[in-house]
Amino acid sequence: MINKFSLWQWVFYSFTLFVLLVIFSAYFAPDMMVAITTQVWALCGW
């Protein structure tokens, strides 16, 4: 049980760090965010 909790905690921290990175990128590098968004839409098949 403790192992599973630490795994979920690691996932949560990774997701939080990713969100902060996206916010930072959107503020400081909008061109990169446009490229990432375009890539995500391409991967989703739109």
Secondary structure as UniProt FT lines:
FT   HELIX           2..28
FT   HELIX           30..44
//
